[in-house]
Amino acid sequence: MIPVFFPLRQPSAVSSAWRTGACLAATLLVAGCSVLPGGGSGPSAAASSQIAELGPIPTAPGVPPPDTPAEAWQMQFAQALHDHQASKVFEGIPQNPLYAIIVLEIELDAKGTLRNVRNMRSPPHGAKERDAAIASVRAGGPYPPPPRQLLKNGVAKFTETWLFNNDRRFRLRSLAAPQSPE
């Protein structure tokens, strides 16, 4: 007996449009649920004083200021890495599309010393960029000590995202302006 294969059903335009609309509605619903603590439109007074204790936070044009001490410290971490790797960092607005986006998980001890770094996400074509991102963390530093509230068992664990452009230079997402539309 000869097996009979039926062609796969192609998705109709109606089901595709419905799916897109449902995704958009879900996204808007979730976005509408995000409310800042205290109902305000910025960091609370307590968070502002904790951010001020961290010292000056450098921001590029278009980069919003941090809302929490954790965000402020992560921006300081990113600036320390950028300062140490200045020749490998691009300036300005990230291109669209980016060549590669690499996400690393980083562990620092209470003094800001690197304990571990590992790849969380990288594209198949971005092996060199993944290795460059990991090397930039290992070569960077000293890093600012993390705030106590980020420490668990003496270690701060967080993720950071490397945005690589076509000339293989990067900028950390914490210090990047919004991407250009084209």
Backbone as CSV, one residue per row, in Angstrom:
resi,resn,N_x,N_y,N_z,CA_x,CA_y,CA_z,C_x,C_y,C_z
1,MET,0.835,-1.172,0.000,0.000,0.000,0.000,0.884,1.241,0.000
2,ILE,0.542,2.234,-0.766,1.314,3.467,-0.881,0.752,4.477,0.115
3,PRO,1.648,5.049,0.956,1.140,6.031,1.918,0.667,7.294,1.200
4,VAL,-0.381,7.853,1.724,-0.937,9.082,1.156,-0.616,10.221,2.118
5,PHE,-0.009,11.261,1.586,0.324,12.428,2.402,-0.606,13.570,2.035
6,PHE,-1.147,14.176,3.028,-2.030,15.316,2.794,-1.220,16.589,2.981
7,PRO,-1.430,17.562,2.133,-0.687,18.815,2.293,-1.072,19.494,3.602
8,LEU,-0.099,20.153,4.218,-0.384,20.895,5.442,-1.286,22.070,5.120
9,ARG,-2.192,22.335,6.008,-3.107,23.449,5.800,-2.362,24.760,6.008
10,GLN,-2.465,25.650,5.081,-1.852,26.963,5.197,-2.734,27.830,6.090
11,PRO,-2.122,28.603,6.978,-2.953,29.459,7.824,-3.655,30.509,6.980
12,SER,-4.894,30.725,7.291,-5.657,31.712,6.528,-5.322,33.111,7.020
13,ALA,-5.593,34.087,6.184,-5.338,35.479,6.547,-6.190,35.882,7.743
14,VAL,-7.398,35.321,7.840,-8.286,35.662,8.941,-7.699,35.173,10.260
15,SER,-7.251,33.909,10.312,-6.707,33.395,11.565,-5.410,34.107,11.923
16,SER,-4.611,34.466,10.937,-3.373,35.199,11.191,-3.674,36.591,11.735
17,ALA,-4.645,37.273,11.147,-5.025,38.609,11.613,-5.611,38.526,13.021
18,TRP,-6.415,37.508,13.269,-7.001,37.334,14.593,-5.902,37.107,15.631
19,ARG,-4.934,36.250,15.293,-3.827,35.950,16.193,-3.022,37.219,16.491
20,THR,-2.748,38.013,15.465,-2.009,39.260,15.648,-2.786,40.212,16.549
21,GLY,-4.087,40.328,16.316,-4.923,41.197,17.142,-4.964,40.740,18.591
22,ALA,-5.041,39.435,18.800,-5.066,38.898,20.160,-3.753,39.183,20.879
23,CYS,-2.639,39.026,20.178,-1.328,39.319,20.774,-1.219,40.794,21.132
24,LEU,-1.681,41.664,20.247,-1.646,43.098,20.503,-2.505,43.448,21.713
25,ALA,-3.699,42.877,21.793,-4.588,43.145,22.920,-3.960,42.676,24.230
26,ALA,-3.346,41.500,24.220,-2.697,40.983,25.429,-1.540,41.879,25.845
27,THR,-0.762,42.343,24.881,0.363,43.229,25.181,-0.131,44.530,25.803
28,LEU,-1.165,45.121,25.225,-1.712,46.363,25.766,-2.290,46.156,27.157
29,LEU,-2.920,45.014,27.387,-3.477,44.714,28.695,-2.373,44.633,29.742
30,VAL,-1.306,43.922,29.426,-0.189,43.790,30.364,0.477,45.141,30.586
31,ALA,0.682,45.915,29.520,1.312,47.231,29.648,0.464,48.162,30.504
32,GLY,-0.839,48.055,30.397,-1.727,48.897,31.187,-1.727,48.545,32.657
33,CYS,-1.278,47.352,32.991,-1.259,46.913,34.385,-0.037,47.405,35.137
34,SER,0.963,47.908,34.436,2.177,48.324,35.131,1.949,49.678,35.787
35,VAL,2.073,49.692,37.093,1.890,50.909,37.866,3.123,51.083,38.722
36,LEU,3.621,52.291,38.770,4.779,52.557,39.599,4.375,52.568,41.065
37,PRO,5.294,52.165,41.984,4.982,52.190,43.405,4.581,53.599,43.837
38,GLY,3.583,53.687,44.667,3.141,54.977,45.161,2.250,55.717,44.181
39,GLY,1.991,55.125,43.016,1.117,55.752,42.043,1.740,56.929,41.324
40,GLY,2.997,57.220,41.566,3.653,58.367,40.945,4.243,58.031,39.602
41,SER,4.902,59.019,39.049,5.514,58.821,37.736,7.024,58.943,37.851
42,GLY,7.612,58.210,38.735,9.055,58.246,38.912,9.416,57.499,40.169
43,PRO,10.696,57.547,40.544,11.118,56.812,41.726,10.538,57.427,42.996
44,SER,10.300,56.572,44.003,9.798,57.055,45.280,10.893,57.856,45.972
45,ALA,10.524,58.571,47.033,11.502,59.372,47.765,12.595,58.482,48.347
46,ALA,12.213,57.310,48.876,13.211,56.395,49.443,14.158,55.894,48.363
47,ALA,13.606,55.522,47.208,14.451,55.053,46.107,15.353,56.170,45.616
48,SER,14.826,57.393,45.553,15.640,58.528,45.104,16.825,58.755,46.026
49,SER,16.608,58.641,47.347,17.727,58.849,48.268,18.744,57.714,48.158
50,GLN,18.276,56.474,47.947,19.211,55.359,47.768,19.994,55.517,46.470
51,ILE,19.343,56.006,45.418,20.027,56.238,44.145,21.070,57.329,44.324
52,ALA,20.724,58.397,45.063,21.666,59.495,45.286,22.904,59.013,46.039
53,GLU,22.728,58.054,46.968,23.868,57.512,47.714,24.866,56.807,46.806
54,LEU,24.406,56.281,45.672,25.296,55.571,44.758,26.233,56.505,44.014
55,GLY,25.924,57.792,44.017,26.772,58.748,43.308,26.206,59.052,41.936
56,PRO,26.971,59.806,41.137,26.458,60.217,39.828,26.264,59.028,38.891
57,ILE,25.147,59.048,38.192,24.824,58.001,37.226,24.913,58.627,35.841
58,PRO,25.910,58.255,35.048,26.006,58.836,33.709,24.930,58.258,32.795
59,THR,24.255,59.128,32.077,23.272,58.655,31.111,23.511,59.347,29.781
60,ALA,23.292,58.613,28.719,23.411,59.162,27.371,22.100,59.848,27.016
61,PRO,22.128,60.747,26.026,20.873,61.361,25.591,19.866,60.287,25.175
62,GLY,18.653,60.430,25.645,17.610,59.469,25.300,17.504,58.300,26.259
63,VAL,18.448,58.166,27.191,18.408,57.071,28.160,17.701,57.582,29.408
64,PRO,16.594,56.948,29.811,15.870,57.434,30.987,16.687,57.218,32.256
65,PRO,16.524,58.101,33.245,17.241,57.921,34.505,16.703,56.691,35.240
66,PRO,17.492,56.126,36.131,17.055,54.915,36.839,15.929,55.214,37.823
67,ASP,15.056,54.228,38.010,13.944,54.344,38.956,14.255,53.682,40.294
68,THR,15.166,52.727,40.301,15.458,51.976,41.523,16.961,51.963,41.773
69,PRO,17.359,51.707,43.015,18.793,51.584,43.289,19.446,50.463,42.472
70,ALA,18.702,49.379,42.222,19.258,48.277,41.425,19.546,48.748,40.001
71,GLU,18.620,49.510,39.401,18.848,50.039,38.051,20.015,51.020,38.043
72,ALA,20.100,51.862,39.076,21.195,52.835,39.155,22.537,52.117,39.253
73,TRP,22.595,51.089,40.094,23.846,50.349,40.229,24.194,49.629,38.926
74,GLN,23.198,49.061,38.250,23.481,48.363,36.994,24.004,49.343,35.943
75,MET,23.519,50.576,35.970,24.055,51.588,35.057,25.508,51.914,35.411
76,GLN,25.826,51.933,36.713,27.218,52.156,37.120,28.102,50.992,36.669
77,PHE,27.598,49.771,36.808,28.333,48.600,36.327,28.608,48.745,34.835
78,ALA,27.558,49.078,34.072,27.693,49.219,32.619,28.693,50.312,32.266
79,GLN,28.650,51.435,32.998,29.587,52.524,32.705,31.023,52.099,33.000
80,ALA,31.237,51.352,34.088,32.586,50.864,34.401,33.092,49.951,33.293
81,LEU,32.226,49.086,32.776,32.622,48.195,31.685,32.887,49.001,30.411
82,HIS,32.017,49.952,30.096,32.226,50.810,28.918,33.543,51.567,29.027
83,ASP,33.837,52.121,30.208,35.073,52.888,30.388,36.300,52.021,30.142
84,HIS,36.242,50.780,30.588,37.389,49.882,30.434,37.526,49.368,29.004
85,GLN,36.444,49.324,28.265,36.432,48.777,26.897,36.076,49.856,25.874
86,ALA,36.461,51.097,26.109,36.000,52.241,25.306,36.193,52.058,23.803
87,SER,37.274,51.432,23.382,37.522,51.277,21.940,36.571,50.270,21.293
88,LYS,35.893,49.470,22.108,34.985,48.447,21.581,33.515,48.846,21.694
89,VAL,33.263,50.050,22.221,31.898,50.515,22.458,31.502,51.513,21.376
90,PHE,30.304,51.334,20.788,29.831,52.322,19.813,29.086,53.429,20.538
91,GLU,29.094,54.599,19.950,28.394,55.758,20.501,27.091,55.968,19.738
92,GLY,26.170,56.667,20.347,24.947,57.047,19.661,23.844,56.011,19.759
93,ILE,22.910,56.139,18.837,21.707,55.305,18.821,22.019,53.956,18.183
94,PRO,21.575,52.860,18.793,21.801,51.539,18.187,21.133,51.433,16.815
95,GLN,21.839,50.802,15.898,21.280,50.616,14.554,20.096,49.664,14.602
96,ASN,19.316,49.666,13.544,18.183,48.762,13.441,18.216,48.120,12.059
97,PRO,18.362,46.828,11.950,18.483,45.849,13.027,19.921,45.763,13.534
98,LEU,20.051,45.274,14.750,21.373,45.023,15.319,21.951,43.750,14.716
99,TYR,23.280,43.652,14.718,23.909,42.442,14.200,23.678,41.273,15.160
100,ALA,23.859,41.516,16.457,23.691,40.442,17.444,23.289,41.041,18.785
101,ILE,22.491,40.294,19.523,22.099,40.653,20.881,22.512,39.490,21.772
102,ILE,23.368,39.780,22.734,23.908,38.757,23.632,23.435,39.073,25.050
103,VAL,22.902,38.088,25.747,22.474,38.266,27.135,23.349,37.374,28.007
104,LEU,24.002,37.998,28.990,24.859,37.265,29.916,24.313,37.373,31.331
105,GLU,24.506,36.312,32.099,24.224,36.340,33.529,25.559,36.546,34.228
106,ILE,25.607,37.532,35.103,26.851,37.918,35.762,26.662,37.785,37.263
107,GLU,27.689,37.269,37.931,27.683,37.176,39.393,28.881,37.943,39.929
108,LEU,28.609,38.882,40.843,29.656,39.643,41.515,29.526,39.432,43.013
109,ASP,30.658,39.458,43.719,30.582,39.362,45.175,30.293,40.746,45.762
110,ALA,30.246,40.836,47.082,29.874,42.079,47.757,30.858,43.215,47.491
111,LYS,32.076,42.898,47.081,33.083,43.928,46.781,33.070,44.341,45.313
112,GLY,32.263,43.668,44.488,32.219,43.981,43.065,33.174,43.146,42.233
113,THR,33.745,42.108,42.831,34.664,41.218,42.121,33.866,40.164,41.355
114,LEU,34.259,39.923,40.120,33.569,38.943,39.282,33.722,37.544,39.854
115,ARG,32.594,36.851,40.003,32.604,35.458,40.450,32.326,34.509,39.297
116,ASN,31.382,34.904,38.415,31.010,34.021,37.311,30.318,34.837,36.229
117,VAL,30.445,34.372,34.998,29.711,34.951,33.876,29.344,33.806,32.950
118,ARG,28.085,33.809,32.484,27.677,32.747,31.561,26.688,33.288,30.539
119,ASN,26.696,32.659,29.388,25.814,33.043,28.295,24.390,32.578,28.587
120,MET,23.446,33.497,28.444,22.031,33.151,28.588,21.349,33.080,27.226
121,ARG,21.794,33.942,26.285,21.166,33.992,24.967,22.148,34.608,23.989
122,SER,22.295,33.954,22.851,23.092,34.513,21.753,22.624,33.867,20.456
123,PRO,22.695,34.612,19.357,22.236,34.052,18.085,23.254,33.058,17.534
124,PRO,22.829,32.156,16.673,23.753,31.163,16.104,24.928,31.798,15.357
125,HIS,24.709,32.947,14.737,25.784,33.601,13.984,26.663,34.484,14.870
126,GLY,26.393,34.552,16.171,27.092,35.478,17.048,28.077,34.851,18.012
127,ALA,28.724,33.755,17.630,29.669,33.102,18.548,30.829,34.026,18.913
128,LYS,31.371,34.746,17.926,32.489,35.662,18.214,32.033,36.800,19.118
129,GLU,30.833,37.297,18.891,30.311,38.382,19.718,30.024,37.889,21.138
130,ARG,29.511,36.667,21.265,29.290,36.083,22.600,30.608,36.003,23.357
131,ASP,31.643,35.495,22.684,32.954,35.388,23.324,33.512,36.765,23.674
132,ALA,33.290,37.755,22.800,33.761,39.118,23.067,33.029,39.719,24.265
133,ALA,31.731,39.455,24.392,30.959,39.969,25.525,31.465,39.360,26.833
134,ILE,31.680,38.050,26.836,32.197,37.385,28.040,33.583,37.922,28.379
135,ALA,34.430,38.083,27.369,35.782,38.609,27.595,35.730,40.038,28.134
136,SER,34.760,40.832,27.674,34.671,42.217,28.152,34.339,42.268,29.639
137,VAL,33.522,41.339,30.117,33.209,41.296,31.550,34.441,40.870,32.336
138,ARG,35.130,39.851,31.845,36.318,39.355,32.556,37.436,40.388,32.581
139,ALA,37.575,41.165,31.505,38.647,42.158,31.425,38.267,43.471,32.101
140,GLY,36.973,43.698,32.281,36.510,44.954,32.864,36.757,45.006,34.353
141,GLY,36.262,46.040,34.944,36.383,46.184,36.380,37.566,47.066,36.737
142,PRO,37.741,47.392,37.960,36.898,46.933,39.060,35.485,47.486,38.923
143,TYR,34.536,46.687,39.369,33.140,47.075,39.286,32.695,47.666,40.616
144,PRO,31.694,48.547,40.588,31.200,49.104,41.850,30.547,48.011,42.696
145,PRO,30.733,48.065,44.009,30.090,47.063,44.867,28.569,47.148,44.730
146,PRO,27.901,46.008,44.621,26.436,46.033,44.492,25.769,46.457,45.796
147,PRO,24.584,47.068,45.706,23.840,47.411,46.922,23.487,46.145,47.709
148,ARG,23.396,46.290,49.012,23.112,45.130,49.880,21.846,44.396,49.476
149,GLN,20.824,45.143,49.030,19.552,44.484,48.718,19.652,43.560,47.509
150,LEU,20.714,43.661,46.716,20.898,42.754,45.576,21.658,41.486,45.950
151,LEU,22.268,41.476,47.125,23.098,40.339,47.525,22.254,39.212,48.107
152,LYS,22.525,38.007,47.633,21.950,36.789,48.205,23.121,35.861,48.457
153,ASN,23.330,35.522,49.719,24.482,34.707,50.116,25.785,35.354,49.657
154,GLY,25.841,36.681,49.747,27.060,37.411,49.418,27.324,37.596,47.934
155,VAL,26.347,37.251,47.085,26.541,37.334,45.631,25.369,38.090,44.998
156,ALA,25.697,39.009,44.098,24.673,39.684,43.288,24.661,39.014,41.924
157,LYS,23.505,38.502,41.532,23.350,37.843,40.234,22.372,38.673,39.412
158,PHE,22.780,39.043,38.196,21.932,39.867,37.340,22.260,39.569,35.888
159,THR,21.421,40.062,34.986,21.684,39.898,33.557,21.943,41.263,32.938
160,GLU,22.755,41.251,31.902,23.006,42.456,31.107,23.007,42.040,29.649
161,THR,22.633,42.978,28.801,22.479,42.709,27.374,23.477,43.524,26.569
162,TRP,24.212,42.845,25.695,25.174,43.475,24.784,24.494,43.643,23.433
163,LEU,24.488,44.868,22.925,23.912,45.182,21.620,25.069,45.395,20.649
164,PHE,25.246,44.488,19.699,26.347,44.578,18.732,25.833,45.138,17.416
165,ASN,26.572,46.119,16.868,26.211,46.643,15.553,27.030,45.924,14.481
166,ASN,26.871,46.342,13.231,27.522,45.629,12.120,29.041,45.685,12.152
167,ASP,29.625,46.699,12.779,31.090,46.735,12.844,31.619,46.023,14.089
168,ARG,30.739,45.261,14.734,31.062,44.374,15.862,31.479,45.131,17.122
169,ARG,31.083,46.396,17.214,31.257,47.121,18.467,29.937,47.022,19.227
170,PHE,29.988,47.180,20.542,28.799,46.961,21.360,28.463,48.171,22.214
171,ARG,27.294,48.117,22.773,26.849,49.043,23.810,25.958,48.212,24.723
172,LEU,26.085,48.425,26.038,25.228,47.702,26.972,23.846,48.343,26.990
173,ARG,22.834,47.497,27.066,21.455,47.964,27.019,21.159,48.968,28.124
174,SER,21.762,48.802,29.293,21.517,49.721,30.411,21.880,51.159,30.076
175,LEU,22.799,51.358,29.133,23.241,52.705,28.765,22.884,53.068,27.334
176,ALA,22.061,52.276,26.690,21.737,52.519,25.279,20.466,53.351,25.147
177,ALA,20.506,54.277,24.204,19.309,55.041,23.847,18.368,54.111,23.085
178,PRO,17.108,54.469,22.972,16.190,53.641,22.175,16.688,53.495,20.741
179,GLN,16.412,52.343,20.174,16.866,52.013,18.822,16.189,52.897,17.786
180,SER,16.919,53.184,16.710,16.340,53.980,15.624,15.283,53.150,14.897
181,PRO,14.257,53.802,14.329,13.194,53.043,13.671,13.644,52.344,12.401
182,GLU,14.632,52.808,11.709,15.080,52.172,10.460,16.527,51.846,10.531
